[in-house]
Amino acid sequence: MLLIRPVLDLVKSLPVLAGALLFGHGEPWQWIGLVFTAIAVFTGVSHVLTSRYRITEAQVEWHTGLLLRKQRAIPRDRIRTVDVTSEPKHRLFSLAAARIGTGRHSHGKGPGKDELVLDAVTVAEAQRLRTLLLHRKAEAVSEEATAPPEQLIAAVDKRWLRYAPFTLSGLAVVGAAVGTVYHFAHELHFDPIQFSLVQAVVGHFAETPAWLSVVLAAVGLLVLVSLLSAGGYVLSFWNFRLTREPAGTLHVRRGLITTRSVSIEEDRLRGAEIREPLPLRLAGGARCVAIAAGLREGKSADKGGSLLLPPAPLTRAHEVVAEVLREDPVATPLVRHPRRALYRRLSRAVLSVLLLAAALYGLAWLGALPDWPWQVALVLVPFAALVGWDRYRGLGHALAGRYLVTRSGSLDRGTAAVRCDGLTGIVVERSYFQRRAGLVTLIAPVAAGKGKYQVLDVGESDGLALADRAVPGLLTPFLTGDRDRG
C-alpha cells in the first residue's frame, strides 16, 4: 500500500496539481497547489503506516492517524457482514479490503459509524477474518475440518451473457458519458462541430431521409448499449459462484477484474426475491436476491451484497430459490386481486398522462412551448393504459407454508417470499379512494432487505384474513372490537 496509496492520492490531486503547474506561472498560489498535493500524499502514507487493528473477545478495534488519531470499535456480537473486495490495485500485490459492518444503512459515500474497512490485508487474512467474525459458534469452527466440503448451488454460465443487453446497464453508461462530455464541453466553451469527423457525420445524416437517420441512430445506439452491457456483465458477474459452506453460510464470489466475496449466514436469511425488470422479463430472464438481516440495501441489490443470482433464465432463478430456502415458495400459484384494483391502476396511469398533456397544452397556449409535446403526450395514453393493465396482471399474493409471498410491479416486477416468523408486525393502510373501493394495502415490516414488503390493493376481507393468518392473533383485538361495535 506504500506503493499504491501515493499514486492514488496523486491521481485525486491531479486537477489541482495540473492547474498549479500550467496556469500558476510563478504566482504564489501555485505553491499552495503543490503544498496541498504534498499534504494529501503525506496523509495517505501516514494512514498506511499507522493503521492497526485488533480482535478481542468482545470487539474489533481499529486505530489510525499520526497527527490526528482516529479510533473505532465494533462489538463482535453486532457484526453482520464481512465483505471482501479485491480491486486491481489490491490484486497486483495479492491484497484485499475487508469491510466489516453491522448491516446498518450508511447514507454517505464513505464507511459509516458502524463499519470498519481494513484496507488492505492479505487475501488469506481477509478470509480468516471472515471465518472468525461470522462463524462465532465454537462448535461450528471446531467441526469445520470434519464437515463435508462446500456445496455448489449456482455458477455463471457463458450462455447467460445473452441477457446482458436487457439489463439496460449499458444505457446508463452511455447516458452518463454523454452528460459528462456535454458538461465539460459547455464549461470549456468547446464546440464539437469543429471536428471534421463530426462535421462529416452530421453532413451525412443531413443528406439522409429523416426516417432512415432515426433508424440508423437507433440501431447504432442499440449496438453500443448491447456491447457496453455485455462488458459490464463480464466485469461484474464473471467467475460468479454461490456455495453453501459447512457452517451454515451462503458464500457469493464474483468479479473479473475487481473480485468480491460476500457471506450470508442462513440464520439471518428471511426469504428471497426474484426481480424481473421489463426488458429482462421479455427475454425470459430474472435476478435473484436474498432478503437477509444485516445486508446493506442500496440502490441496487448488487451493490448491497444480497445478490444470489445474476441475470439468468427465470427457471434457474426458481431453482436457486429452492436450493437456498430448501423450498420454492415463489413458485406458489398466487391469488389474483379484485377487479377494483385494475380500475385503480388504469385510472392512475391514464390520468397521470392526461394531466401531463394538459400542463403541456397550457404552456403551448401561453407560447412557452410548441404544440407537439402535448400531442405526443396524448399518443402515450394507450401505452399508459397498457402499463396499468400489466401492473394489475402482476399483482398477486399467497401464504405458502411459513412464507408470505407478494408480487407487484410492471417496469420492475418483483416477487418476494418473506418468512412470517421474521415479520415485526402487520400494517393495514387504506387511502380515501381505497376505502371507497373496498381495498386495503398490507405492509409487512421485516428487519431485512428493503425493510418492508407490500401486498397492494387486496380486497378488505381477504387482506385482513391474510394478515391474521400471516401473524396469528395480531389483529384479533382490532377485529373483535369492530365486530362488537357492529
Rosetta blueprint (number, residue, H / E / L):
1 M L
2 L L
3 L L
4 I H
5 R H
6 P H
7 V H
8 L H
9 D H
10 L H
11 V H
12 K H
13 S L
14 L H
15 P H
16 V H
17 L H
18 A H
19 G H
20 A H
21 L H
22 L H
23 F H
24 G L
25 H L
26 G L
27 E L
28 P H
29 W H
30 Q H
31 W H
32 I H
33 G H
34 L H
35 V H
36 F H
37 T H
38 A H
39 I H
40 A H
41 V H
42 F H
43 T H
44 G H
45 V H
46 S H
47 H H
48 V H
49 L H
50 T H
51 S L
52 R E
53 Y E
54 R E
55 I E
56 T L
57 E L
58 A L
59 Q E
60 V E
61 E E
62 W E
63 H E
64 T E
65 G L
66 L L
67 L L
68 L L
69 R L
70 K E
71 Q E
72 R E
73 A E
74 I E
75 P E
76 R H
77 D H
78 R H
79 I L
80 R L
81 T E
82 V E
83 D E
84 V E
85 T E
86 S E
87 E L
88 P H
89 K H
90 H H
91 R H
92 L L
93 F L
94 S L
95 L E
96 A E
97 A E
98 A E
99 R E
100 I E
101 G E
102 T L
103 G L
104 R L
105 H L
106 S L
107 H L
108 G L
109 K L
110 G L
111 P L
112 G L
113 K L
114 D L
115 E E
116 L E
117 V E
118 L E
119 D E
120 A E
121 V E
122 T E
123 V H
124 A H
125 E H
126 A H
127 Q H
128 R H
129 L H
130 R H
131 T H
132 L H
133 L H
134 L H
135 H L
136 R L
137 K L
138 A H
139 E H
140 A H
141 V H
142 S H
143 E L
144 E L
145 A L
146 T L
147 A L
148 P L
149 P L
150 E L
151 Q E
152 L E
153 I E
154 A E
155 A E
156 V L
157 D L
158 K H
159 R H
160 W H
161 L H
162 R H
163 Y H
164 A H
165 P H
166 F H
167 T H
168 L L
169 S H
170 G H
171 L H
172 A H
173 V H
174 V H
175 G H
176 A H
177 A H
178 V H
179 G H
180 T H
181 V H
182 Y H
183 H H
184 F H
185 A H
186 H H
187 E H
188 L L
189 H L
190 F L
191 D L
192 P H
193 I H
194 Q H
195 F L
196 S H
197 L H
198 V H
199 Q H
200 A H
201 V H
202 V H
203 G H
204 H H
205 F H
206 A H
207 E H
208 T L
209 P L
210 A H
211 W H
212 L H
213 S H
214 V H
215 V H
216 L H
217 A H
218 A H
219 V H
220 G H
221 L H
222 L H
223 V H
224 L H
225 V H
226 S H
227 L H
228 L H
229 S H
230 A H
231 G H
232 G H
233 Y H
234 V H
235 L H
236 S H
237 F H
238 W L
239 N L
240 F L
241 R E
242 L E
243 T E
244 R E
245 E E
246 P L
247 A L
248 G L
249 T E
250 L E
251 H E
252 V E
253 R E
254 R E
255 G L
256 L L
257 I L
258 T L
259 T E
260 R E
261 S E
262 V E
263 S E
264 I E
265 E E
266 E H
267 D H
268 R H
269 L E
270 R E
271 G E
272 A E
273 E E
274 I E
275 R E
276 E E
277 P E
278 L H
279 P H
280 L H
281 R H
282 L H
283 A L
284 G L
285 G E
286 A E
287 R E
288 C E
289 V E
290 A E
291 I E
292 A E
293 A L
294 G L
295 L L
296 R L
297 E L
298 G L
299 K L
300 S L
301 A H
302 D H
303 K H
304 G H
305 G L
306 S L
307 L E
308 L E
309 L E
310 P E
311 P E
312 A E
313 P E
314 L H
315 T H
316 R H
317 A H
318 H H
319 E H
320 V H
321 V H
322 A H
323 E H
324 V H
325 L H
326 R L
327 E L
328 D L
329 P H
330 V H
331 A H
332 T L
333 P L
334 L L
335 V E
336 R L
337 H L
338 P L
339 R H
340 R H
341 A H
342 L H
343 Y H
344 R H
345 R H
346 L H
347 S H
348 R H
349 A H
350 V H
351 L H
352 S H
353 V H
354 L H
355 L H
356 L H
357 A H
358 A H
359 A H
360 L H
361 Y H
362 G H
363 L H
364 A H
365 W H
366 L L
367 G L
368 A L
369 L L
370 P L
371 D L
372 W H
373 P H
374 W H
375 Q H
376 V H
377 A H
378 L H
379 V H
380 L L
381 V H
382 P H
383 F H
384 A H
385 A H
386 L H
387 V H
388 G H
389 W H
390 D H
391 R H
392 Y H
393 R H
394 G H
395 L L
396 G E
397 H E
398 A E
399 L E
400 A E
401 G L
402 R L
403 Y E
404 L E
405 V E
406 T E
407 R E
408 S E
409 G L
410 S L
411 L L
412 D E
413 R E
414 G E
415 T E
416 A E
417 A E
418 V E
419 R E
420 C H
421 D H
422 G H
423 L E
424 T L
425 G L
426 I L
427 V E
428 V E
429 E E
430 R L
431 S L
432 Y H
433 F H
434 Q H
435 R H
436 R H
437 A H
438 G L
439 L E
440 V E
441 T E
442 L E
443 I E
444 A E
445 P E
446 V E
447 A L
448 A L
449 G L
450 K L
451 G L
452 K E
453 Y E
454 Q E
455 V E
456 L E
457 D E
458 V E
459 G E
460 E H
461 S H
462 D H
463 G H
464 L H
465 A H
466 L H
467 A H
468 D H
469 R H
470 A H
471 V L
472 P L
473 G L
474 L L
475 L L
476 T H
477 P H
478 F H
479 L H
480 T H
481 G H
482 D H
483 R H
484 D H
485 R H
486 G L
